[in-house]
Amino acid sequence: MVRCITSNIGVQMTHETIGTPDNTCAQVGIPLIIDSYRVKIAVDVEQKGLVVISDNYHKGWKARVDGKPTPILLANYIMRAVPVSAGHHEIEMVFRPKLLLAGIFITAAGWALLAILLWLCRPSKTTPRNG
């Protein structure tokens, strides 16, 4: 769910349009990418405001607006918000928590160590002959 907040007005998205009843806040095109770890949307905003994603806020989310790193703000105590200026913008959010990256590194190091140990402990190719 995407919401647009300008001044004290916040109106829930309906279909492909968000904003005030006369749609003066923003027009949202079809979301470009939405999955568990990545959200990418395009917005046309007529005035400075926030684009709020009705999904849980977490420090692991990183945002870019038009390719430039942008802070993600906490909205309504639990949601993510990105400040935008008037105009057309592409907003991309990617989930990259530090613990996930540490887990990936530790797992990769463990598999590499296992491969090395298996290679070092492999049976020799030459076997002694009887007689």
C-alpha positions in Angstrom: 0.0 0.0 0.0 1.4 3.4 -0.9 0.3 6.7 0.6 1.1 10.3 -0.2 1.3 12.8 2.6 1.5 16.6 2.0 0.8 19.1 4.7 -1.7 17.4 7.0 -3.5 15.4 4.3 -2.9 11.7 3.9 -5.1 9.7 1.5 -4.8 6.0 0.9 -3.9 4.9 -2.6 -6.8 3.6 -4.8 -5.8 1.7 -7.9 -3.0 3.7 -9.6 -3.7 7.2 -8.1 -2.7 8.5 -4.8 -3.3 11.9 -3.2 -6.1 14.2 -2.4 -9.6 13.5 -3.9 -8.8 15.7 -6.9 -5.4 13.8 -7.3 -3.3 16.9 -6.7 -0.7 15.1 -4.7 0.8 12.4 -7.0 0.2 10.0 -9.8 1.7 6.6 -9.4 2.4 4.5 -12.4 2.4 0.7 -12.3 4.9 -0.3 -9.7 8.2 -1.3 -11.5 9.3 -3.9 -9.0 7.7 -5.2 -5.8 9.0 -8.2 -3.9 10.2 -9.2 -0.5 13.5 -7.4 -0.7 13.0 -4.7 -3.3 10.4 -2.0 -4.1 10.7 0.3 -7.1 8.0 2.7 -8.0 7.6 5.8 -10.2 5.7 8.9 -8.9 4.8 12.3 -10.3 4.4 14.7 -7.4 3.0 18.2 -7.8 4.4 19.4 -4.5 7.1 18.5 -1.9 6.0 15.7 0.4 6.5 12.1 1.6 5.8 8.9 -0.2 4.8 6.4 2.5 5.0 2.7 1.9 2.6 0.8 4.1 5.1 -1.9 5.0 7.1 -2.3 8.2 10.0 0.0 8.8 13.4 -1.6 9.5 16.9 -0.1 9.6 17.9 -2.6 7.0 16.0 -0.8 4.2 18.0 1.5 2.0 16.4 4.0 -0.4 17.3 5.8 -3.6 15.3 8.6 -5.2 16.4 9.1 -8.8 19.5 7.0 -8.1 20.6 9.2 -5.2 20.8 7.7 -1.6 17.9 9.1 0.4 17.1 8.6 4.1 14.1 6.5 5.0 11.9 8.1 7.6 9.6 6.4 10.1 6.0 7.2 9.3 2.9 6.4 11.5 5.2 4.6 14.0 5.7 1.5 11.8 5.9 2.5 8.1 8.6 3.7 5.7 8.5 7.2 4.2 10.8 8.9 1.6 10.9 12.6 1.1 10.4 13.8 -2.5 10.3 17.2 -4.2 7.8 18.2 -6.9 8.3 16.4 -10.2 8.8 12.9 -11.6 10.8 10.5 -9.4 11.8 6.8 -9.4 12.0 5.5 -5.8 13.8 2.3 -5.1 14.1 0.6 -1.7 16.2 -2.5 -1.1 16.3 -4.6 2.1 19.9 -5.2 3.1 20.1 -5.8 6.9 23.6 -6.1 8.3 22.9 -9.5 10.0 21.8 -11.0 6.7 25.0 -10.0 5.0 27.0 -11.3 8.0 25.1 -14.6 7.8 25.8 -14.9 4.0 29.5 -14.3 4.6 29.8 -16.8 7.5 27.9 -19.4 5.4 30.2 -18.9 2.4 33.3 -19.1 4.6 32.0 -22.4 6.2 31.4 -24.0 2.8 34.8 -22.9 1.6 36.4 -24.4 4.7 34.5 -27.6 4.2 35.6 -27.9 0.6 39.3 -27.3 1.6 39.1 -30.0 4.3 37.5 -32.5 2.0 40.2 -31.8 -0.6 43.0 -32.2 2.0 41.5 -35.5 3.4 40.7 -37.1 0.1 42.1 -40.7 -0.4 45.3 -41.0 -2.3 45.0 -42.1 -6.0 47.8 -44.7 -5.7 47.0 -47.9 -3.9 49.6 -50.4 -2.9 49.6 -53.7 -4.9 49.7 -57.1 -3.4 52.6 -59.2 -4.4 
